[in-house]
């Protein structure tokens, strides 16, 4: 009885790639969500890169309503992709599901 190293490496590679995919897509979703919050006027990003409370000079959030909805929708799509990838992984692992 020997180890099928090709199959082992394939499983390891798929695990690493899928984990990186989930982390990257979730990070992009968080970025979209925070961009929507920034457009909504919840906070501002200052010139030095720090985050602070919304200032009086911040653009009117009603003017950016389309961008806010778009960023929120893209964030939800990213989160749904992550959830689908995790559920598919569980489906592949648990033999009772197939």
Biopython code that builds the backbone (N, CA, C, O; Angstrom):
import numpy as np
from Bio.PDB.StructureBuilder import StructureBuilder

atoms = [
    (1, "UNK", "N", (0.847, -1.173, 0.000)),
    (1, "UNK", "CA", (0.000, 0.000, 0.000)),
    (1, "UNK", "C", (0.896, 1.240, 0.000)),
    (1, "UNK", "O", (1.695, 1.441, 0.915)),
    (2, "UNK", "N", (0.756, 2.048, -1.014)),
    (2, "UNK", "CA", (1.575, 3.247, -1.128)),
    (2, "UNK", "C", (0.715, 4.493, -1.217)),
    (2, "UNK", "O", (-0.504, 4.427, -1.368)),
    (3, "UNK", "N", (1.369, 5.600, -1.123)),
    (3, "UNK", "CA", (0.679, 6.883, -1.203)),
    (3, "UNK", "C", (0.702, 7.345, -2.652)),
    (3, "UNK", "O", (1.747, 7.349, -3.304)),
    (4, "UNK", "N", (-0.453, 7.727, -3.137)),
    (4, "UNK", "CA", (-0.549, 8.303, -4.482)),
    (4, "UNK", "C", (-0.175, 9.783, -4.365)),
    (4, "UNK", "O", (-1.035, 10.626, -4.109)),
    (5, "UNK", "N", (1.107, 10.093, -4.554)),
    (5, "UNK", "CA", (1.605, 11.447, -4.344)),
    (5, "UNK", "C", (1.004, 12.447, -5.324)),
    (5, "UNK", "O", (0.848, 13.621, -4.988)),
    (6, "UNK", "N", (0.672, 12.006, -6.510)),
    (6, "UNK", "CA", (0.052, 12.911, -7.475)),
    (6, "UNK", "C", (-1.312, 13.383, -6.996)),
    (6, "UNK", "O", (-1.635, 14.568, -7.074)),
    (7, "UNK", "N", (-2.119, 12.431, -6.493)),
    (7, "UNK", "CA", (-3.442, 12.796, -5.970)),
    (7, "UNK", "C", (-3.310, 13.651, -4.714)),
    (7, "UNK", "O", (-4.076, 14.594, -4.513)),
    (8, "UNK", "N", (-2.335, 13.318, -3.872)),
    (8, "UNK", "CA", (-2.106, 14.092, -2.657)),
    (8, "UNK", "C", (-1.746, 15.541, -2.989)),
    (8, "UNK", "O", (-2.289, 16.471, -2.391)),
    (9, "UNK", "N", (-0.849, 15.728, -3.923)),
    (9, "UNK", "CA", (-0.450, 17.080, -4.315)),
    (9, "UNK", "C", (-1.591, 17.837, -4.989)),
    (9, "UNK", "O", (-1.729, 19.048, -4.819)),
    (10, "UNK", "N", (-2.398, 17.120, -5.747)),
    (10, "UNK", "CA", (-3.549, 17.757, -6.387)),
    (10, "UNK", "C", (-4.537, 18.263, -5.341)),
    (10, "UNK", "O", (-5.036, 19.384, -5.442)),
    (11, "UNK", "N", (-4.817, 17.437, -4.340)),
    (11, "UNK", "CA", (-5.737, 17.842, -3.274)),
    (11, "UNK", "C", (-5.157, 19.030, -2.502)),
    (11, "UNK", "O", (-5.879, 19.976, -2.185)),
    (12, "UNK", "N", (-3.866, 18.985, -2.203)),
    (12, "UNK", "CA", (-3.234, 20.091, -1.483)),
    (12, "UNK", "C", (-3.288, 21.380, -2.300)),
    (12, "UNK", "O", (-3.572, 22.449, -1.761)),
    (13, "UNK", "N", (-3.018, 21.277, -3.586)),
    (13, "UNK", "CA", (-3.051, 22.457, -4.449)),
    (13, "UNK", "C", (-4.464, 23.044, -4.552)),
    (13, "UNK", "O", (-4.642, 24.260, -4.475)),
    (14, "UNK", "N", (-5.454, 22.184, -4.724)),
    (14, "UNK", "CA", (-6.837, 22.659, -4.807)),
    (14, "UNK", "C", (-7.262, 23.300, -3.492)),
    (14, "UNK", "O", (-7.974, 24.304, -3.498)),
    (15, "UNK", "N", (-6.836, 22.735, -2.365)),
    (15, "UNK", "CA", (-7.182, 23.307, -1.063)),
    (15, "UNK", "C", (-6.578, 24.697, -0.895)),
    (15, "UNK", "O", (-7.249, 25.611, -0.417)),
    (16, "UNK", "N", (-5.325, 24.861, -1.281)),
    (16, "UNK", "CA", (-4.666, 26.164, -1.135)),
    (16, "UNK", "C", (-5.299, 27.192, -2.075)),
    (16, "UNK", "O", (-5.563, 28.325, -1.673)),
    (17, "UNK", "N", (-5.538, 26.799, -3.313)),
    (17, "UNK", "CA", (-6.125, 27.733, -4.288)),
    (17, "UNK", "C", (-7.538, 28.138, -3.871)),
    (17, "UNK", "O", (-7.897, 29.312, -3.954)),
    (18, "UNK", "N", (-8.340, 27.170, -3.421)),
    (18, "UNK", "CA", (-9.710, 27.511, -3.031)),
    (18, "UNK", "C", (-9.733, 28.361, -1.769)),
    (18, "UNK", "O", (-10.576, 29.250, -1.646)),
    (19, "UNK", "N", (-8.825, 28.107, -0.827)),
    (19, "UNK", "CA", (-8.760, 28.955, 0.369)),
    (19, "UNK", "C", (-8.360, 30.379, -0.006)),
    (19, "UNK", "O", (-8.930, 31.342, 0.507)),
    (20, "UNK", "N", (-7.391, 30.512, -0.890)),
    (20, "UNK", "CA", (-6.986, 31.853, -1.346)),
    (20, "UNK", "C", (-8.118, 32.550, -2.086)),
    (20, "UNK", "O", (-8.295, 33.761, -1.953)),
    (21, "UNK", "N", (-8.888, 31.793, -2.867)),
    (21, "UNK", "CA", (-10.027, 32.364, -3.584)),
    (21, "UNK", "C", (-11.056, 32.913, -2.610)),
    (21, "UNK", "O", (-11.526, 34.039, -2.767)),
    (22, "UNK", "N", (-11.406, 32.117, -1.602)),
    (22, "UNK", "CA", (-12.425, 32.554, -0.636)),
    (22, "UNK", "C", (-11.945, 33.791, 0.113)),
    (22, "UNK", "O", (-12.711, 34.739, 0.289)),
    (23, "UNK", "N", (-10.699, 33.798, 0.552)),
    (23, "UNK", "CA", (-10.167, 34.950, 1.286)),
    (23, "UNK", "C", (-10.131, 36.190, 0.390)),
    (23, "UNK", "O", (-10.502, 37.279, 0.827)),
    (24, "UNK", "N", (-9.692, 36.032, -0.845)),
    (24, "UNK", "CA", (-9.600, 37.179, -1.752)),
    (24, "UNK", "C", (-10.974, 37.747, -2.087)),
    (24, "UNK", "O", (-11.161, 38.964, -2.076)),
    (25, "UNK", "N", (-11.926, 36.887, -2.382)),
    (25, "UNK", "CA", (-13.271, 37.374, -2.735)),
    (25, "UNK", "C", (-13.945, 38.011, -1.525)),
    (25, "UNK", "O", (-14.638, 39.018, -1.668)),
    (26, "UNK", "N", (-13.754, 37.441, -0.334)),
    (26, "UNK", "CA", (-14.323, 38.045, 0.871)),
    (26, "UNK", "C", (-13.689, 39.421, 1.125)),
    (26, "UNK", "O", (-14.380, 40.361, 1.517)),
    (27, "UNK", "N", (-12.383, 39.534, 0.901)),
    (27, "UNK", "CA", (-11.708, 40.815, 1.077)),
    (27, "UNK", "C", (-12.229, 41.864, 0.098)),
    (27, "UNK", "O", (-12.426, 43.021, 0.470)),
    (28, "UNK", "N", (-12.446, 41.465, -1.131)),
    (28, "UNK", "CA", (-13.006, 42.389, -2.127)),
    (28, "UNK", "C", (-14.419, 42.800, -1.708)),
    (28, "UNK", "O", (-14.798, 43.960, -1.868)),
    (29, "UNK", "N", (-15.193, 41.861, -1.177)),
    (29, "UNK", "CA", (-16.530, 42.192, -0.690)),
    (29, "UNK", "C", (-16.487, 43.199, 0.447)),
    (29, "UNK", "O", (-17.292, 44.129, 0.488)),
    (30, "UNK", "N", (-15.552, 43.016, 1.368)),
    (30, "UNK", "CA", (-15.406, 43.993, 2.452)),
    (30, "UNK", "C", (-15.004, 45.362, 1.917)),
    (30, "UNK", "O", (-15.451, 46.394, 2.417)),
    (31, "UNK", "N", (-14.161, 45.354, 0.904)),
    (31, "UNK", "CA", (-13.741, 46.636, 0.315)),
    (31, "UNK", "C", (-14.917, 47.347, -0.347)),
    (31, "UNK", "O", (-15.070, 48.560, -0.205)),
    (32, "UNK", "N", (-15.745, 46.599, -1.065)),
    (32, "UNK", "CA", (-16.934, 47.206, -1.666)),
    (32, "UNK", "C", (-17.867, 47.749, -0.586)),
    (32, "UNK", "O", (-18.414, 48.842, -0.727)),
    (33, "UNK", "N", (-18.046, 46.987, 0.490)),
    (33, "UNK", "CA", (-18.945, 47.417, 1.562)),
    (33, "UNK", "C", (-18.424, 48.703, 2.202)),
    (33, "UNK", "O", (-19.197, 49.622, 2.471)),
    (34, "UNK", "N", (-17.115, 48.767, 2.444)),
    (34, "UNK", "CA", (-16.562, 49.972, 3.057)),
    (34, "UNK", "C", (-16.589, 51.156, 2.092)),
    (34, "UNK", "O", (-16.731, 52.301, 2.522)),
    (35, "UNK", "N", (-16.454, 50.892, 0.797)),
    (35, "UNK", "CA", (-16.566, 51.977, -0.182)),
    (35, "UNK", "C", (-17.986, 52.540, -0.193)),
    (35, "UNK", "O", (-18.181, 53.745, -0.352)),
    (36, "UNK", "N", (-18.980, 51.659, -0.021)),
    (36, "UNK", "CA", (-20.366, 52.137, 0.054)),
    (36, "UNK", "C", (-20.569, 52.979, 1.305)),
    (36, "UNK", "O", (-21.244, 54.008, 1.258)),
    (37, "UNK", "N", (-19.985, 52.548, 2.433)),
    (37, "UNK", "CA", (-20.088, 53.346, 3.659)),
    (37, "UNK", "C", (-19.424, 54.708, 3.497)),
    (37, "UNK", "O", (-19.938, 55.718, 3.978)),
    (38, "UNK", "N", (-18.282, 54.730, 2.819)),
    (38, "UNK", "CA", (-17.594, 56.009, 2.610)),
    (38, "UNK", "C", (-18.428, 56.930, 1.715)),
    (38, "UNK", "O", (-18.523, 58.132, 1.965)),
    (39, "UNK", "N", (-19.030, 56.353, 0.670)),
    (39, "UNK", "CA", (-19.871, 57.183, -0.220)),
    (39, "UNK", "C", (-21.125, 57.656, 0.490)),
    (39, "UNK", "O", (-21.657, 58.721, 0.176)),
    (40, "UNK", "N", (-21.602, 56.861, 1.456)),
    (40, "UNK", "CA", (-22.810, 57.247, 2.188)),
    (40, "UNK", "C", (-22.529, 58.331, 3.220)),
    (40, "UNK", "O", (-23.458, 58.877, 3.816)),
    (41, "UNK", "N", (-21.268, 58.644, 3.433)),
    (41, "UNK", "CA", (-20.925, 59.712, 4.365)),
    (41, "UNK", "C", (-20.761, 59.243, 5.796)),
    (41, "UNK", "O", (-20.773, 60.065, 6.712)),
    (42, "UNK", "N", (-20.608, 57.936, 6.017)),
    (42, "UNK", "CA", (-20.443, 57.446, 7.379)),
    (42, "UNK", "C", (-19.060, 57.780, 7.929)),
    (42, "UNK", "O", (-18.901, 57.975, 9.134)),
    (43, "UNK", "N", (-18.072, 57.846, 7.063)),
    (43, "UNK", "CA", (-16.731, 58.244, 7.451)),
    (43, "UNK", "C", (-16.004, 58.742, 6.216)),
    (43, "UNK", "O", (-16.464, 58.555, 5.090)),
    (44, "UNK", "N", (-14.873, 59.373, 6.438)),
    (44, "UNK", "CA", (-14.057, 59.843, 5.321)),
    (44, "UNK", "C", (-12.645, 59.298, 5.475)),
    (44, "UNK", "O", (-12.187, 59.025, 6.584)),
    (45, "UNK", "N", (-11.975, 59.146, 4.361)),
    (45, "UNK", "CA", (-10.567, 58.772, 4.361)),
    (45, "UNK", "C", (-9.772, 60.057, 4.160)),
    (45, "UNK", "O", (-9.908, 60.733, 3.140)),
    (46, "UNK", "N", (-8.946, 60.382, 5.142)),
    (46, "UNK", "CA", (-8.186, 61.625, 5.087)),
    (46, "UNK", "C", (-7.021, 61.495, 4.120)),
    (46, "UNK", "O", (-6.735, 60.405, 3.625)),
    (47, "UNK", "N", (-6.354, 62.601, 3.854)),
    (47, "UNK", "CA", (-5.237, 62.623, 2.913)),
    (47, "UNK", "C", (-4.083, 61.718, 3.340)),
    (47, "UNK", "O", (-3.370, 61.177, 2.494)),
    (48, "UNK", "N", (-3.899, 61.554, 4.650)),
    (48, "UNK", "CA", (-2.795, 60.720, 5.123)),
    (48, "UNK", "C", (-3.171, 59.237, 5.189)),
    (48, "UNK", "O", (-2.356, 58.421, 5.621)),
    (49, "UNK", "N", (-4.380, 58.872, 4.771)),
    (49, "UNK", "CA", (-4.805, 57.483, 4.726)),
    (49, "UNK", "C", (-5.561, 57.016, 5.950)),
    (49, "UNK", "O", (-6.053, 55.888, 5.972)),
    (50, "UNK", "N", (-5.666, 57.857, 6.975)),
    (50, "UNK", "CA", (-6.404, 57.462, 8.166)),
    (50, "UNK", "C", (-7.894, 57.699, 7.958)),
    (50, "UNK", "O", (-8.303, 58.470, 7.090)),
    (51, "UNK", "N", (-8.681, 57.032, 8.762)),
    (51, "UNK", "CA", (-10.138, 57.134, 8.652)),
    (51, "UNK", "C", (-10.652, 57.964, 9.812)),
    (51, "UNK", "O", (-10.233, 57.789, 10.956)),
    (52, "UNK", "N", (-11.562, 58.868, 9.501)),
    (52, "UNK", "CA", (-12.136, 59.716, 10.525)),
    (52, "UNK", "C", (-13.626, 59.889, 10.303)),
    (52, "UNK", "O", (-14.164, 59.413, 9.303)),
    (53, "UNK", "N", (-14.296, 60.560, 11.215)),
    (53, "UNK", "CA", (-15.735, 60.791, 11.046)),
    (53, "UNK", "C", (-16.010, 61.681, 9.843)),
    (53, "UNK", "O", (-15.145, 62.432, 9.390)),
    (54, "UNK", "N", (-17.211, 61.580, 9.346)),
    (54, "UNK", "CA", (-17.599, 62.373, 8.175)),
    (54, "UNK", "C", (-17.509, 63.855, 8.506)),
    (54, "UNK", "O", (-17.880, 64.284, 9.599)),
    (55, "UNK", "N", (-17.019, 64.618, 7.566)),
    (55, "UNK", "CA", (-16.853, 66.055, 7.769)),
    (55, "UNK", "C", (-17.941, 66.797, 7.008)),
    (55, "UNK", "O", (-18.666, 66.215, 6.201)),
    (56, "UNK", "N", (-18.040, 68.076, 7.277)),
    (56, "UNK", "CA", (-19.070, 68.889, 6.628)),
    (56, "UNK", "C", (-18.815, 69.020, 5.135)),
    (56, "UNK", "O", (-19.754, 69.225, 4.366)),
    (57, "UNK", "N", (-17.567, 68.905, 4.713)),
    (57, "UNK", "CA", (-17.254, 69.064, 3.309)),
    (57, "UNK", "C", (-17.438, 67.793, 2.496)),
    (57, "UNK", "O", (-17.095, 67.759, 1.314)),
    (58, "UNK", "N", (-17.971, 66.758, 3.109)),
    (58, "UNK", "CA", (-18.144, 65.488, 2.398)),
    (58, "UNK", "C", (-19.277, 65.610, 1.396)),
    (58, "UNK", "O", (-20.260, 66.300, 1.665)),
    (59, "UNK", "N", (-19.164, 64.953, 0.238)),
    (59, "UNK", "CA", (-20.224, 65.059, -0.769)),
    (59, "UNK", "C", (-21.573, 64.572, -0.238)),
    (59, "UNK", "O", (-21.641, 63.749, 0.676)),
    (60, "UNK", "N", (-22.608, 65.085, -0.816)),
    (60, "UNK", "CA", (-23.973, 64.721, -0.423)),
    (60, "UNK", "C", (-24.221, 63.246, -0.720)),
    (60, "UNK", "O", (-24.071, 62.824, -1.867)),
    (61, "UNK", "N", (-24.599, 62.448, 0.286)),
    (61, "UNK", "CA", (-24.801, 61.018, 0.042)),
    (61, "UNK", "C", (-25.969, 60.708, -0.895)),
    (61, "UNK", "O", (-25.989, 59.650, -1.524)),
    (62, "UNK", "N", (-26.922, 61.600, -0.993)),
    (62, "UNK", "CA", (-28.045, 61.330, -1.899)),
    (62, "UNK", "C", (-27.606, 61.384, -3.346)),
    (62, "UNK", "O", (-28.200, 60.721, -4.197)),
    (63, "UNK", "N", (-26.571, 62.168, -3.643)),
    (63, "UNK", "CA", (-26.071, 62.248, -5.015)),
    (63, "UNK", "C", (-25.342, 60.975, -5.409)),
    (63, "UNK", "O", (-25.232, 60.669, -6.597)),
    (64, "UNK", "N", (-24.844, 60.232, -4.438)),
    (64, "UNK", "CA", (-24.078, 59.015, -4.718)),
    (64, "UNK", "C", (-24.907, 57.759, -4.466)),
    (64, "UNK", "O", (-24.345, 56.683, -4.262)),
    (65, "UNK", "N", (-26.232, 57.877, -4.475)),
    (65, "UNK", "CA", (-27.094, 56.738, -4.132)),
    (65, "UNK", "C", (-26.904, 55.565, -5.088)),
    (65, "UNK", "O", (-26.936, 54.413, -4.658)),
    (66, "UNK", "N", (-26.708, 55.833, -6.363)),
    (66, "UNK", "CA", (-26.513, 54.748, -7.326)),
    (66, "UNK", "C", (-25.213, 54.007, -7.053)),
    (66, "UNK", "O", (-25.175, 52.777, -7.093)),
    (67, "UNK", "N", (-24.160, 54.745, -6.778)),
    (67, "UNK", "CA", (-22.870, 54.114, -6.478)),
    (67, "UNK", "C", (-22.950, 53.316, -5.184)),
    (67, "UNK", "O", (-22.365, 52.238, -5.076)),
    (68, "UNK", "N", (-23.672, 53.844, -4.206)),
    (68, "UNK", "CA", (-23.819, 53.129, -2.932)),
    (68, "UNK", "C", (-24.534, 51.798, -3.166)),
    (68, "UNK", "O", (-24.094, 50.759, -2.675)),
    (69, "UNK", "N", (-25.629, 51.834, -3.910)),
    (69, "UNK", "CA", (-26.368, 50.592, -4.198)),
    (69, "UNK", "C", (-25.521, 49.604, -4.991)),
    (69, "UNK", "O", (-25.560, 48.400, -4.739)),
    (70, "UNK", "N", (-24.757, 50.117, -5.948)),
    (70, "UNK", "CA", (-23.899, 49.248, -6.755)),
    (70, "UNK", "C", (-22.823, 48.588, -5.893)),
    (70, "UNK", "O", (-22.600, 47.382, -6.000)),
    (71, "UNK", "N", (-22.156, 49.365, -5.042)),
    (71, "UNK", "CA", (-21.117, 48.802, -4.183)),
    (71, "UNK", "C", (-21.694, 47.788, -3.201)),
    (71, "UNK", "O", (-21.080, 46.749, -2.954)),
    (72, "UNK", "N", (-22.863, 48.077, -2.642)),
    (72, "UNK", "CA", (-23.489, 47.119, -1.721)),
    (72, "UNK", "C", (-23.871, 45.837, -2.461)),
    (72, "UNK", "O", (-23.688, 44.739, -1.936)),
    (73, "UNK", "N", (-24.397, 45.973, -3.671)),
    (73, "UNK", "CA", (-24.781, 44.781, -4.442)),
    (73, "UNK", "C", (-23.550, 43.943, -4.791)),
    (73, "UNK", "O", (-23.590, 42.716, -4.704)),
    (74, "UNK", "N", (-22.467, 44.597, -5.181)),
    (74, "UNK", "CA", (-21.236, 43.861, -5.483)),
    (74, "UNK", "C", (-20.683, 43.174, -4.237)),
    (74, "UNK", "O", (-20.165, 42.060, -4.320)),
    (75, "UNK", "N", (-20.788, 43.825, -3.095)),
    (75, "UNK", "CA", (-20.339, 43.211, -1.847)),
    (75, "UNK", "C", (-21.167, 41.974, -1.525)),
    (75, "UNK", "O", (-20.621, 40.946, -1.127)),
    (76, "UNK", "N", (-22.469, 42.068, -1.693)),
    (76, "UNK", "CA", (-23.341, 40.925, -1.417)),
    (76, "UNK", "C", (-23.038, 39.781, -2.383)),
    (76, "UNK", "O", (-23.056, 38.617, -1.983)),
    (77, "UNK", "N", (-22.762, 40.097, -3.640)),
    (77, "UNK", "CA", (-22.393, 39.057, -4.609)),
    (77, "UNK", "C", (-21.101, 38.369, -4.180)),
    (77, "UNK", "O", (-20.999, 37.145, -4.259)),
    (78, "UNK", "N", (-20.122, 39.135, -3.732)),
    (78, "UNK", "CA", (-18.860, 38.542, -3.257)),
    (78, "UNK", "C", (-19.096, 37.642, -2.054)),
    (78, "UNK", "O", (-18.544, 36.544, -1.987)),
    (79, "UNK", "N", (-19.909, 38.092, -1.103)),
    (79, "UNK", "CA", (-20.197, 37.276, 0.074)),
    (79, "UNK", "C", (-20.959, 36.012, -0.315)),
    (79, "UNK", "O", (-20.724, 34.947, 0.257)),
    (80, "UNK", "N", (-21.864, 36.120, -1.276)),
    (80, "UNK", "CA", (-22.605, 34.940, -1.735)),
    (80, "UNK", "C", (-21.679, 33.942, -2.422)),
    (80, "UNK", "O", (-21.828, 32.732, -2.246)),
    (81, "UNK", "N", (-20.721, 34.443, -3.207)),
    (81, "UNK", "CA", (-19.734, 33.556, -3.829)),
    (81, "UNK", "C", (-18.919, 32.816, -2.776)),
    (81, "UNK", "O", (-18.646, 31.625, -2.925)),
    (82, "UNK", "N", (-18.534, 33.502, -1.729)),
    (82, "UNK", "CA", (-17.791, 32.853, -0.644)),
    (82, "UNK", "C", (-18.632, 31.783, 0.023)),
    (82, "UNK", "O", (-18.157, 30.675, 0.273)),
    (83, "UNK", "N", (-19.869, 32.113, 0.307)),
    (83, "UNK", "CA", (-20.764, 31.128, 0.921)),
    (83, "UNK", "C", (-20.973, 29.922, 0.023)),
    (83, "UNK", "O", (-20.982, 28.787, 0.500)),
    (84, "UNK", "N", (-21.140, 30.155, -1.269)),
    (84, "UNK", "CA", (-21.329, 29.050, -2.211)),
    (84, "UNK", "C", (-20.085, 28.171, -2.284)),
    (84, "UNK", "O", (-20.195, 26.947, -2.362)),
    (85, "UNK", "N", (-18.902, 28.786, -2.259)),
    (85, "UNK", "CA", (-17.661, 28.004, -2.298)),
    (85, "UNK", "C", (-17.512, 27.157, -1.041)),
    (85, "UNK", "O", (-17.094, 26.001, -1.118)),
    (86, "UNK", "N", (-17.846, 27.712, 0.100)),
    (86, "UNK", "CA", (-17.765, 26.956, 1.349)),
    (86, "UNK", "C", (-18.774, 25.816, 1.353)),
    (86, "UNK", "O", (-18.437, 24.695, 1.735)),
    (87, "UNK", "N", (-19.996, 26.084, 0.938)),
    (87, "UNK", "CA", (-21.017, 25.025, 0.893)),
    (87, "UNK", "C", (-20.648, 23.931, -0.097)),
    (87, "UNK", "O", (-20.907, 22.755, 0.160)),
    (88, "UNK", "N", (-20.053, 24.296, -1.218)),
    (88, "UNK", "CA", (-19.614, 23.293, -2.187)),
    (88, "UNK", "C", (-18.492, 22.437, -1.605)),
    (88, "UNK", "O", (-18.452, 21.227, -1.830)),
    (89, "UNK", "N", (-17.589, 23.056, -0.865)),
    (89, "UNK", "CA", (-16.527, 22.296, -0.206)),
    (89, "UNK", "C", (-17.079, 21.321, 0.816)),
    (89, "UNK", "O", (-16.609, 20.188, 0.912)),
    (90, "UNK", "N", (-18.065, 21.749, 1.573)),
    (90, "UNK", "CA", (-18.715, 20.847, 2.539)),
    (90, "UNK", "C", (-19.412, 19.719, 1.810)),
    (90, "UNK", "O", (-19.364, 18.569, 2.247)),
    (91, "UNK", "N", (-20.061, 20.039, 0.697)),
    (91, "UNK", "CA", (-20.727, 19.010, -0.113)),
    (91, "UNK", "C", (-19.726, 17.958, -0.595)),
    (91, "UNK", "O", (-20.025, 16.764, -0.596)),
    (92, "UNK", "N", (-18.550, 18.403, -0.999)),
    (92, "UNK", "CA", (-17.530, 17.465, -1.485)),
    (92, "UNK", "C", (-16.957, 16.614, -0.357)),
    (92, "UNK", "O", (-16.584, 15.463, -0.583)),
    (93, "UNK", "N", (-16.881, 17.158, 0.844)),
    (93, "UNK", "CA", (-16.275, 16.431, 1.952)),
    (93, "UNK", "C", (-17.225, 15.405, 2.568)),
    (93, "UNK", "O", (-16.808, 14.296, 2.900)),
    (94, "UNK", "N", (-18.493, 15.769, 2.722)),
    (94, "UNK", "CA", (-19.452, 14.898, 3.420)),
    (94, "UNK", "C", (-20.051, 13.909, 2.406)),
    (94, "UNK", "O", (-20.773, 14.321, 1.498)),
    (95, "UNK", "N", (-19.757, 12.607, 2.555)),
    (95, "UNK", "CA", (-20.250, 11.637, 1.573)),
    (95, "UNK", "C", (-21.757, 11.419, 1.622)),
    (95, "UNK", "O", (-22.325, 10.919, 0.652)),
    (96, "UNK", "N", (-22.419, 11.774, 2.711)),
    (96, "UNK", "CA", (-23.859, 11.561, 2.793)),
    (96, "UNK", "C", (-24.622, 12.486, 1.859)),
    (96, "UNK", "O", (-25.791, 12.237, 1.566)),
    (97, "UNK", "N", (-23.976, 13.560, 1.381)),
    (97, "UNK", "CA", (-24.632, 14.515, 0.499)),
    (97, "UNK", "C", (-24.663, 14.077, -0.956)),
    (97, "UNK", "O", (-25.388, 14.661, -1.761)),
    (98, "UNK", "N", (-23.887, 13.056, -1.305)),
    (98, "UNK", "CA", (-23.910, 12.607, -2.706)),
    (98, "UNK", "C", (-23.780, 11.124, -2.816)),
    (98, "UNK", "O", (-23.781, 10.584, -3.922)),
]
sb = StructureBuilder()
sb.init_structure("model")
sb.init_model(0)
sb.init_chain("A")
sb.init_seg("    ")
for serial, (resi, resn, name, xyz) in enumerate(atoms, 1):
    if name == "N":
        sb.init_residue(resn, " ", resi, " ")
    sb.init_atom(name, np.array(xyz, "f"), 0.0, 1.0, " ", f" {name:<3s}", serial, name[0])
structure = sb.get_structure()
